[in-house]
């Protein structure tokens, strides 16, 4: 493969990947490494614009963690309940590790991660790691690599984009950090290729609001689907009715060409199902039921058991409702796919994998295969622009301004 900077080119294809800081768990037993998309997008950028993103220094004040990379990038994030001296000591285990692997580094230091305000120090640390990676690349290539804030009041994440040449095709690559203030997370209304708030202008500058795009997601255990896997597999997903099947087909062919174990689904990400709001209401009812039981409880054993059940719901199931606004989910589904433009490349782990590892973890080997598949898919798509173009008009079938209204409401 030949990947190099492309300063003058006009992007014809896109790649976008995000990290949802603290978004490890969801409802129905879903568990993931949600840093995979960010790691892949950043790795692609680093192939064209080399920089050292290994962690060089970590320090904590009362409520803030600061991460510095070997090439001078700095990331800062605050934790709602601050950092203890013991936590600062634990975070030193990250020294010398590559910051693109933010979730696995955080797990190495803290054991595991829970979002939704349960482990703010861990989530803030992951946020700071990712911010230091973006700062590293922007500082070293300020004219080529552009950045923006997410632009949501609740969030402190950033977006990074640049143009690279992949085997002669000009490709826009974006890496996004979705991270909430105080380390509470996740709020991911700007994942995928959703163009809103501060991210919108950056997407427009690199044409990511209008070109076919590969959305890269992480490595996940998906109950039901994973139970039928004999081994961990790449997973290509899109909706035949709403997304860009030509992108999905190119990914499937590319995975086959790379001899990567993979599955493909063209019925993923259904729209206008009311799923998110129904899940939110069902979650709320569970909280109400537990609350009523607590209200009438007198025995300490009963109260302790109920609070423990509440903690499970908040630390795990709540991740399935907090990450996206319900009305937005109707249009872009769980992967953040604007209709007509994209398909998703991710990894689904097997039942055996999750039983052995508890939490999925993106590896260097995973990254290498992701990149091989993406490069192959870019080559295939660049030779068949007509197949891609026929679906882009789907983007115009809904009022884009509705998205902004949903977020601001």
C-alpha positions in Angstrom: 0.0 0.0 0.0 1.1 3.6 -0.6 -0.2 6.1 1.9 1.2 9.7 1.8 0.0 13.3 2.5 -2.3 14.9 0.0 -2.3 18.7 0.4 -3.9 19.8 -2.9 -6.3 17.0 -3.6 -10.1 17.0 -3.5 -11.4 14.1 -1.3 -13.6 11.6 -3.1 -13.9 9.2 -0.3 -13.9 9.3 3.5 -12.9 7.4 6.6 -14.2 8.3 10.0 -13.7 6.7 13.4 -14.5 7.8 17.0 -13.8 7.0 20.6 -16.7 7.1 23.1 -14.8 7.8 26.3 -16.3 5.5 29.0 -18.7 3.8 26.6 -17.8 0.2 27.5 -21.1 -1.3 28.5 -24.6 -1.1 27.1 -28.0 -2.8 27.7 -28.6 -6.6 27.2 -25.0 -7.4 28.0 -23.3 -5.5 25.2 -19.6 -4.9 26.0 -17.0 -3.1 23.7 -13.8 -1.4 23.2 -15.2 1.8 21.8 -11.8 3.3 21.0 -11.2 1.2 17.9 -12.5 3.7 15.4 -10.3 6.5 16.8 -7.3 4.1 16.8 -7.8 3.1 13.2 -8.4 6.7 11.9 -5.4 8.0 13.8 -3.2 5.2 12.6 -4.1 6.0 9.0 -3.3 9.7 9.6 0.1 8.7 11.2 1.0 6.6 8.1 1.0 9.9 6.2 2.0 12.2 9.0 4.3 10.3 11.4 4.3 11.3 15.1 5.1 9.7 18.4 1.9 9.3 20.4 3.4 7.2 23.2 2.7 8.5 26.6 5.7 10.3 28.2 4.2 11.9 31.3 1.1 11.8 33.5 0.3 14.1 36.4 -2.8 14.9 38.4 -4.0 17.9 40.4 -7.0 17.7 42.7 -9.5 17.3 39.8 -7.5 17.3 36.6 -5.3 14.8 34.8 -2.7 15.9 32.3 -1.2 13.5 29.7 1.8 14.4 27.6 3.1 12.4 24.6 6.7 11.8 23.5 6.2 14.4 20.7 4.8 17.0 23.0 1.0 16.6 22.7 -0.9 17.5 25.8 -4.4 16.4 26.9 -6.3 17.6 29.9 -9.5 16.4 31.4 -11.3 16.8 34.8 -13.0 14.2 36.9 -16.2 15.2 38.7 -14.9 13.7 42.0 -11.2 14.4 41.4 -8.2 12.1 41.6 -6.6 10.5 44.7 -2.8 10.2 45.0 -3.3 6.4 44.6 -5.0 6.9 41.3 -2.2 9.1 40.1 0.2 6.4 41.0 -1.8 3.8 39.1 -1.9 6.0 36.0 1.9 5.9 35.8 1.5 2.3 34.4 0.6 4.0 31.1 4.1 5.4 30.5 5.6 4.2 27.3 2.3 3.0 25.8 0.8 4.3 22.6 -2.1 6.6 23.4 -4.1 5.5 20.3 -5.1 2.4 22.4 -6.8 4.6 25.0 -9.4 2.1 26.4 -6.9 -0.8 26.9 -4.4 1.6 28.5 -7.1 2.9 30.9 -8.1 -0.7 31.8 -4.4 -1.5 32.4 -4.2 1.3 34.9 -7.6 1.1 36.5 -8.6 -2.5 36.0 -11.8 -1.7 34.1 -14.0 1.2 33.0 -17.6 2.1 33.8 -19.2 5.3 32.3 -22.4 7.0 33.4 -20.6 8.8 36.3 -19.5 5.6 37.9 -15.7 5.8 37.3 -15.1 9.4 36.4 -11.3 9.3 37.1 -10.9 6.5 34.6 -13.1 8.1 31.9 -11.3 11.5 32.4 -8.0 9.7 32.0 -9.1 8.1 28.8 -10.3 11.5 27.5 -7.0 13.1 28.3 -5.1 10.4 26.5 -7.1 10.9 23.3 -6.8 14.7 23.5 -3.0 14.3 23.8 -3.0 12.2 20.6 -4.9 14.8 18.6 -2.7 17.6 20.1 0.4 15.7 19.1 -0.6 15.4 15.4 -1.9 18.9 15.2 1.1 20.5 16.8 3.5 18.6 14.4 1.4 19.3 11.3 -0.7 22.4 12.0 -1.2 23.3 8.4 -2.2 19.8 7.2 -4.2 18.4 10.2 -7.1 20.6 11.3 -9.0 20.3 14.6 -12.3 21.5 16.1 -14.1 21.1 19.4 -17.1 18.9 19.4 -19.2 21.9 20.1 -21.8 20.4 22.5 -22.2 22.1 25.9 -21.9 18.8 27.7 -18.8 17.7 26.0 -15.0 18.3 26.0 -14.0 16.1 23.0 -12.3 17.2 19.8 -12.3 16.3 16.1 -9.3 16.0 13.8 -9.3 15.7 10.0 -6.8 15.7 7.2 -6.4 14.5 3.6 -4.2 11.6 2.7 -3.4 9.8 -0.6 -4.2 6.1 -0.6 -2.9 4.4 -3.7 -3.7 7.5 -5.8 -7.1 8.4 -4.3 -7.6 11.5 -2.2 -9.2 10.4 1.1 -10.5 12.6 4.0 -9.8 11.0 7.3 -11.5 12.1 10.6 -10.9 11.0 14.1 -13.4 12.1 16.8 -13.4 12.1 20.6 -16.8 12.0 22.1 -16.3 12.8 25.8 -18.4 14.4 28.5 -17.3 17.0 31.1 -16.3 15.5 34.4 -15.6 12.1 33.0 -19.3 11.0 33.2 -19.8 10.0 29.6 -20.9 8.9 27.2 -22.7 11.5 25.0 -22.1 10.5 21.4 -24.4 12.6 19.3 -21.4 13.4 17.1 -20.3 9.9 16.3 -20.1 8.4 12.8 -20.5 10.9 10.1 -23.1 13.1 11.9 -22.3 16.7 10.9 -23.4 19.0 13.8 -22.1 21.6 16.2 -18.4 22.2 16.0 -17.8 19.1 14.0 -20.0 20.2 11.1 -17.6 22.9 9.8 -14.7 20.6 9.8 -16.6 17.9 8.0 -17.7 20.5 5.4 -14.1 21.6 4.9 -13.0 18.1 4.1 -16.2 17.2 2.1 -17.1 14.5 4.7 -20.7 15.8 4.7 -21.2 14.6 1.1 -18.8 11.8 0.1 -19.1 8.0 0.6 -17.5 7.2 3.9 -16.3 4.1 5.8 -17.3 4.5 9.4 -15.0 2.5 11.6 -16.3 1.2 14.9 -14.6 -0.8 17.6 -14.5 -4.3 18.9 -17.6 -5.6 20.6 -19.4 -8.5 22.3 -22.9 -8.5 20.9 -25.2 -10.9 22.7 -27.1 -13.1 20.2 -24.8 -12.4 17.3 -21.5 -13.3 19.2 -23.1 -16.5 20.5 -23.1 -17.8 17.0 -19.5 -17.0 16.2 -16.9 -19.7 16.5 -14.2 -17.1 16.3 -13.8 -13.3 16.4 -14.8 -11.8 13.1 -14.8 -8.5 11.2 -18.4 -7.3 10.8 -19.6 -5.1 8.0 -23.0 -3.5 8.6 -25.3 -1.2 6.7 -29.0 -0.9 5.9 -29.9 -1.7 2.3 -32.8 0.8 2.4 -31.1 3.8 4.1 -27.3 3.6 3.9 -24.8 3.1 1.0 -24.8 -0.5 0.0 -21.9 0.1 -2.4 -19.6 1.0 0.5 -20.7 -2.1 2.3 -20.2 -4.3 -0.7 -16.7 -2.8 -1.2 -15.8 -3.6 2.4 -17.1 -7.2 2.1 -15.0 -7.7 -1.1 -12.0 -6.1 0.5 -12.2 -8.3 3.6 -12.4 -11.4 1.4 -9.4 -10.2 -0.6 -7.5 -9.8 2.6 -8.6 -13.3 3.7 -10.0 -11.8 6.9 -12.7 -13.7 8.7 -15.8 -11.5 8.3 -19.6 -11.4 8.4 -21.8 -8.9 6.6 -25.3 -7.6 7.3 -27.4 -5.4 5.0 -30.3 -5.2 7.5 -28.4 -3.5 10.3 -29.2 -0.1 11.7 -33.0 0.0 11.0 -34.5 3.5 11.1 -37.6 5.1 12.6 -38.3 2.1 14.9 -38.6 4.1 18.2 -36.1 1.8 19.7 -34.0 4.3 21.6 -37.0 6.0 23.3 -38.6 2.6 24.1 -35.3 1.4 25.6 -35.1 4.7 27.6 -38.6 4.3 28.9 -38.1 0.7 29.8 -34.9 1.6 31.7 -36.7 4.4 33.5 -39.4 2.0 34.6 -36.8 -0.3 36.1 -35.4 2.6 38.1 -38.8 3.5 39.3 -39.6 0.0 40.4 -36.3 -0.3 42.3 -36.9 3.1 43.8 -40.3 2.1 45.1 -38.9 -1.0 46.6 -36.1 1.0 48.3 -38.8 3.5 49.6 -40.6 0.7 51.4 -37.6 -1.2 52.6 -36.5 -1.2 56.2 -34.0 -4.1 56.4 -30.4 -3.2 55.6 -29.9 -6.5 53.7 -32.8 -5.6 51.4 -31.6 -2.0 50.8 -28.1 -3.2 50.0 -29.3 -5.7 47.5 -31.6 -3.1 45.8 -28.8 -0.5 45.6 -26.5 -3.1 44.1 -29.1 -3.9 41.5 -29.4 -0.1 40.8 -25.6 0.1 40.4 -25.7 -2.6 37.8 -28.3 -0.8 35.8 -26.5 2.5 36.0 -23.0 1.2 35.3 -24.0 -1.1 32.4 -27.5 -0.9 30.9 -27.6 2.9 31.1 -24.8 3.1 28.5 -27.4 1.9 26.0 -29.5 5.0 26.4 -27.2 7.9 27.4 -25.0 7.8 24.3 -27.5 9.3 21.8 -30.5 11.6 21.7 -33.6 9.6 20.9 -34.8 11.6 17.9 -31.4 11.6 16.4 -31.2 7.8 16.7 -34.3 7.6 14.6 -32.4 9.1 11.6 -28.8 7.8 12.0 -29.2 4.7 14.2 -26.6 3.4 16.6 -23.6 3.9 14.4 -24.3 7.5 13.5 -24.8 6.9 9.8 -26.2 9.8 7.8 -28.4 8.2 5.2 -26.9 7.5 1.7 -23.3 7.9 2.6 -21.8 5.1 4.7 -21.3 1.6 5.9 -19.6 0.4 9.1 -16.6 -1.8 9.6 -16.1 -3.2 13.1 -15.1 -6.4 14.9 -17.5 -8.8 16.8 -15.9 -11.1 19.3 -16.9 -14.7 20.0 -18.5 -16.1 23.1 -15.3 -17.8 24.0 -13.4 -14.6 23.7 -15.6 -12.7 26.1 -15.6 -15.5 28.6 -11.8 -15.4 28.6 -11.3 -11.6 28.5 -14.4 -10.0 30.0 -13.8 -6.7 28.0 -12.8 -6.6 24.3 -9.5 -5.0 23.5 -8.2 -3.6 20.2 -4.8 -4.9 19.4 -2.0 -3.9 17.0 -2.9 -7.0 14.9 -6.5 -5.8 14.7 -5.4 -2.3 13.5 -3.2 -3.8 10.8 -6.1 -5.8 9.4 -8.5 -2.9 9.7 -6.1 -0.8 7.6 -5.6 -3.5 5.0 -9.4 -3.9 4.5 -9.9 -0.1 4.3 -7.1 0.4 1.8 -8.5 -2.5 -0.4 -12.0 -1.0 -0.1 -10.8 2.5 -1.1 -9.2 1.0 -4.2 -12.4 -0.8 -5.1 -14.6 2.2 -4.5 -12.4 4.6 -6.4 -13.0 2.4 -9.5 -16.8 2.4 -9.2 -18.0 5.9 -8.4 -21.3 5.4 -10.2 -22.3 2.6 -7.8 -21.6 4.8 -4.8 -23.3 7.9 -6.3 -26.7 6.3 -6.9 -27.3 6.1 -3.1 -26.0 9.6 -2.0 -29.3 11.2 -2.9 -30.8 9.4 0.1 -29.1 12.0 2.2 -31.5 14.6 0.8 -34.6 12.6 1.8 -34.7 14.2 5.3 -34.2 17.8 6.5 -30.7 18.1 7.9 -31.7 21.1 10.0 -33.9 18.6 12.1 -30.7 17.1 13.4 -29.5 20.4 14.9 -32.9 21.1 16.4 -32.8 17.6 18.1 -29.4 18.2 19.6 -30.2 21.8 20.8 -33.6 20.9 22.3 
